[in-house]
Amino acid sequence: MVEVTRIIELLQVFEKASGQQINYSKSSAFFSTNSANGIRRQICDFMGIKEADTNSHYLGLPSMMGRNKNVVLGYLKERIEKRIHSWDSKLLSKAGKEILIKSVVQSLPSYAMNVFLLTKELCQAIERKISQFWWSSKSTRTNGISWKSWANLSKHKNNGGMGFKNLRDFNLSLLGKQGFRLLTNEKSLVAQIFKARYYSAGNYLTAELGPNPSFIWRSVFEAKEVVSQGVRRCIGTGLETSILRVPWLPDEHNGCIESTQPALEGSLVRSLMELGGGGWDDDILQDLFTERDKELIYQIPLGSNDNHDSWYWLYEKNGVYSVKSAYKMLQKNKGSWSPSANSGFWRGIWQLKVPPKVKNMNCWRLLFGAARASAEMTFSAWWQQAVQTGDREEMELGAVLCWVLWKIRNELVWNKINLVVNKVVFLTKLTLNQYRSAQERLQRSSSNQHDDEEVLEQWTKPQIGMIKVNVDGALFDNEGYFGFGMVARGSEGGFIEAFQSSSKGRVIPNMVEALGIKEALSWIKRKGWSKVILESDCLNVVNAIKSTSCMVSPYGLLIQECKQLLSKLNDVCVMFVKRSANKVAHNLARAACFKTGCTISRSDVPTDCLSLLLKDIV
């Protein structure tokens, strides 16, 4: 009992340190199968606790996992069934059911899915129960018709589905967050335990399942493919990243180098940079890499080379893993979500300004083929014609008309419906006009909230004693270059100095704007200016610089460098202006792209000549 005494002493130390007292009557102990029953009883009696059984839970999760996971995790299905049965007595519209499914039912198992991988059978049983609730008037009815499969219901709304969660993919997305933490936070206690047990010589991406793994490790390991597809290496110094077999290229499909030159074997990314820093070595890239690899490498901007290489999530701007983006990635792989659908037919339907129950019960069911009445099919053809002509008023009128027809379908014989159609149309228009009036009042009230946000439309002079610097970036995709330009003017509006430069690469627009602001801040620092207003027409970058959130992506590292430069300058602020107030900087940026790789300073050009030059640039 010496070990038990030591445990009690440690618990007493914890009580003194934390000020919290342990309730032994509510505590329990787990024993291995090799422990004798007499020893178990002796320990429990000595400590004043009870022995945990197979049904014990800790923090809402099963404490022990047997071989049959469906039995151990079956409480999730039972909990969902009880919640759905409690709604049977309520008259719920399809819009109401949609809200309950998404906000209540699908969130019930999410806590357990953060730790455990639910079996496919359990996921299908839960989805089957939700589908019955969606299609039937009562969840206890099992003889109803499910007009569409769960695979169609779980598609994105812009792809014709209802946006319900595919539980298996959602489970993997939640577990992927744990895997991303093991990869990026290796100093945490849980990461050190898993590393010592399962991948002592590598990391989470190179780990193997191993012999006799725990169920939690099996669950997190199952999400490794999800993490591998979206995680990338952020290049800082380049001293911690191998060129081959490490995903460091910003490509959604394959982040690894495809070139097979023997000289790349065992080399680090640092060897691809210029010796003096500041850019990639063009000669090395031209000799060793394919066109695909070179283009992707040039998309990676190099900063000050003071940052260590790190991992980031490709599908988030801040580089931090999110369950939403991971689930979206999995759905895109299956074809259940596509970016092209965002501006298509279904998006127009869901954006109609009609009551939600009209869109859920009538528009979606008719256009997706969930209803079969001939009159409804005729309306569907009429609706398609209204959509093709782009007549939004006809679409809204038709949606409300469909709602009214649906309401009277069970009260009138369809062959007599023409007698009341004119009356229905009249009532529909009246209802629609009332609804539109309410929407207009709501829009007017919301627009008044933004009246105080004034954004400059034209360039204005700074206050006396201050300098205003305008900066902008430009892309020149055909030549594979980007450029940025900046111009400084005084309180009288007169020209002080201008600067422009270009670099090789095809980077995203926000990255170009961030590079431009970084160069402008470096320019201000070199000139020793103070009391400067730096203006840019990229709101996203300006907001990111003012934000306190942490970003670990390459874009985030640029933002961090801008913040560091800004902290070292005296009385310099970054402001947002519209493109019309930033025209000169925009023209300078475009001019920088006309000559590949040129860096031009205009400080020695007479003011009048420079003004004419800037004015004439198109």
Sequence and secondary structure as in RCSB ss.txt:
>XXXX:A:sequence
MVEVTRIIELLQVFEKASGQQINYSKSSAFFSTNSANGIRRQICDFMGIKEADTNSHYLGLPSMMGRNKNVVLGY
LKERIEKRIHSWDSKLLSKAGKEILIKSVVQSLPSYAMNVFLLTKELCQAIERKISQFWWSSKSTRTNGISWKSW
ANLSKHKNNGGMGFKNLRDFNLSLLGKQGFRLLTNEKSLVAQIFKARYYSAGNYLTAELGPNPSFIWRSVFEAKE
VVSQGVRRCIGTGLETSILRVPWLPDEHNGCIESTQPALEGSLVRSLMELGGGGWDDDILQDLFTERDKELIYQI
PLGSNDNHDSWYWLYEKNGVYSVKSAYKMLQKNKGSWSPSANSGFWRGIWQLKVPPKVKNMNCWRLLFGAARASA
EMTFSAWWQQAVQTGDREEMELGAVLCWVLWKIRNELVWNKINLVVNKVVFLTKLTLNQYRSAQERLQRSSSNQH
DDEEVLEQWTKPQIGMIKVNVDGALFDNEGYFGFGMVARGSEGGFIEAFQSSSKGRVIPNMVEALGIKEALSWIK
RKGWSKVILESDCLNVVNAIKSTSCMVSPYGLLIQECKQLLSKLNDVCVMFVKRSANKVAHNLARAACFKTGCTI
SRSDVPTDCLSLLLKDIV
>XXXX:A:secstr
 HHHHHHHHHHHHHHHHH     GGG EE   TTS HHHHHHHHHHHT EE  TT EETTEES   S HHHHTHH
HHHHHHHHHHTTTTS   HHHHHHHIIIIITTTTHHHHTT    HHHHHHHHHHHHHHHHSSSTT  SS  SS H
HHHTS GGGTS     HHHHHHHHHHHHHHHHHH TTSHHHHHHHHHH TTS GGG    SS  HHHHHHHHTHH
HHHHHEEEE SSSSS BSSSS  S  SS  S     GGGTT BGGGGB TTSSSB HHHHHHH  HHHHHHHHTS
    S S  EEEETTSTT    HHHHHHHHHHHHTS  GGGGGSHHHHHHT SS HHHIIIIIHHHHTT    HH
HHHHHHHHHHHHHHT HHHHHHHHHHHHHHHHHTTTS GGGTHHHHHHHHHHHHHHHHHHHHHHHHHHHHHHGGG
TT    SS     TT EEEEEEEEEETTTTEEEEEEEEE TTS EEEEEEEEEE    HHHHHHHHHHHHHHHHH
HHT  SEEEEES HHHHHHHH      SHHHHHHHHHHHHHHHSSSEEEEE  GGGSHHHHHHHHHHTSSTT EE
E TTS HHHHHHHHHH  
